């Protein structure tokens, strides 16, 4: 005889919590199923919040819901008044740049492509005066087709868009410094310009990074060529 299973918890009589993805004392993140729309989503639930937090969260959530960009995981719904406020975003099938960077690793051209797409994805919120505030390898998701989706926008504060430019500089080092390829001189120059704060427009940063990625693929640095090409050919 089979033991009957407990029904899965549903938030707002709609979002069925399926699998816990992460979190901690202040929040929990769940892959959930939207029974009304018939699709998977991500629901984040927050704990131990005060009224000031709720006010900022509600304002930020409304701003993020107004954004529509393929480079951003869409914010679909929120509730700032629940005992445990929650936020629902679209589910992105992919791995974080942090995960991909370490295993199996990113070549310099792939790292530049991720950086470029990340910068271009910031253009839409920045034009609306919205900063990301938490830009890092673990808030950049890489889909199976190689495209990027940003997650993890700050919701308890209103960061300035300019703060993301410094974060892009840090991201360039996090993705490129451990690359197995030698950097071409133009890549090194680009990273120095980012470090110096000489860029103000994420669109310019994105287009430049993507152009460098394309150039690297056509003319890879010598360090990107495996040392044992002949040996590998003998093994096949």
N, C-alpha and C positions, 0 to 999 in steps of 0.2 A: 504494500500500500504506500502510495506516494504521500509525502508530507506536503500539505498545501503551503505555498509560498506567501509571505507577507506581501501585500500590494506595495508597489514602489511609490515613494512620496512624490506628490505633484505640487508644484508651486503655482499659486493663482489658478488652480484647477485646470492647468494647461501644460505646464512644463514638467515633464516626468523626469526625475533625477535617475540617471542610468549608471554613470560611472564617475567616481571622484577622480579628478585630474590633478588636484594639488590644493595648496592653501596652507593655512596655519591657524594661529589663535584669532587673528582679526578677520579672516575670510576663508571661504571654501569655494573651490571651483569645480563645477560638475559638467560633464557631457550630459546633455539632456535631450529629450524628444519633445518637440512642440506638437501636441496632439491636434491642435487646430490647423496648423499649416502642413503637418505631415513631414517634418524635416528635423534633422539633428541641429541643435544649437548648443551654446555654452552659457551656463548660468553661473554667475558669481554672487554669492551671498555674503553679507558683511555683518560683523558682530560688534557689540559694545560700542555703539556710536552715540554721539551727542547731537543736539539740535543744530549746532553750527555745521557739523559734518553733513547732516542731512540736507541743509540748505545748499551747501556747495555741491554736494553730490547731485541733487536734483537739477541744479542749473547746468552743471557739466554734462549730465546725461542727456538733457534736452538738446544741448549744442551738438553732441556727438551723434544723436539720432538724426540730425539734419544733414550729416555728411553722407555723400554717396560717391565712392571711389573704389575701383577694383583693387587698389593697393591697400585698402583698409578693411579689416573685418567689421562688418556693419553692426552698429548698435541698434537693436530691434525694439527693445522695451526696457522699462525700469519701474521700480516702485521705491520711492524715498520714504514712504510713510509706514511700511511694514515694520514689525518689531525687529526683523532682520532684513534691512533693505537689500534689494537685488537688482542685477543688471543682466540682460540677455544680449548676447552677440551671436553673429552667424558662426557656424562651425567651419573651420578651415582644415581641410585634409592635407597635412604637411608636417614637417619637422622644424623646430626652431633652428635659427642660424647657429646658436650655441651648440646644439647637438650635432648638426652636420659639420660644423667647423672642426670638431674633435674626432668624429668618426663618421665617414672615412677621411674627412678633411676637405678644404676648399683650395683649389688652385687659385692663383692670383687673378686670372680672368673671371672665374666664377665669383670670387670675393668682391671684385669690382662691380660685377653685374648686380649682386645683391645690394651693395652699397648704393649703386645708382638708382635702382628701383625704390629703395627705401627713401632716398632723398626726394624722388619724384612723388612718392605717395604723401610726403609731408606738405607738398605745395597746396593741396586742397584745404586741409585744416588751417594752414598758416594764412591763406588768403582770407579766411574767416576769423582770424585772430586767435586761433586755438593752437596751443602747444601740446605736444605729446607728453613730455614730462618724465617718461620712463624708458626712453629709447636705449636699447641694449640688445645683445645677440638673442636673449631669450624672449624678447617681445617682437622679434622679426621672424615670421613663419615663412618657410620656403615650401611652396606647393610642389606636387610631383612633376608638374610641367616646368618648374624652375621659376615661376613668377612668385612675387613676394606679397605678403599681407601683414600689415601692422596690427598688433593687438596690445593690450595692456596700457591704454591711455590712462593717465592719472585722473582719478575721479574725486578725490578729496581735497584738491587744490586746483588752482588755475595757472599753470605754468606759462611763461611767456614763450612765444614761438622762437625767439632768439636763443633760448636755452637749448633748443634741439640742435642748433648748429655746432655747439661745443660737443654735444653728445654724438653727432655724426663724425666729428674728428676722432673721438675715442673709439667709435665703432670701426673706423677705417683701420686703426691699429689692432683692434681685437680680431679683425678678420684677416688682415694682411700680414701682420708681423710674423705670424707662425706659418705663413704660406710656404710650401715646399719649393716654390719657384723663386728665382732671383728677380728682384724688381728692376724694371727698366727705369732709366733716368726720369722719364716723364711721369711715371707713377710716383717716384720718390718726391718729385717737385710738387705734384698734386697734393700729396699728403702733408708736405710742409706748408703749403698754402692753407690747407684746412686747419692745421695746428696754429697758424698765425692769425686765424680769424679774418682772413681776407675775402671770405665769401659771405654774402648776405642772402642770396637767393637759392633755396634748395633745388629749384629747377636747373639752374646753372651747374650746381654740384652734380645732380643726377645725370644730366646730359654728358658732362665731362667724364664722369666715371664710366658710363656706358660706352662712350667713344674709346676710352682707354682699354676697356674690356675687349671690344671688337678688335682693336689694334693688336692687343696681346695675343688674341687667337690667330690672327693672320701672321704675326711675326713674334712668336714666343721667345722669351729670354732663354739664353743658353742653359740656364739652370733648370728650365722646365723640361729638358730632354732627358729621359732616363739614361743613366750611365751604361746600362747593360742591354742596349737595344739588340746587339748581335746575339748575345746569349739568350735573350728572350725568343728571338727568331729561331734559334737552334732547338728550343724546347718544343716548338709547335709541330 
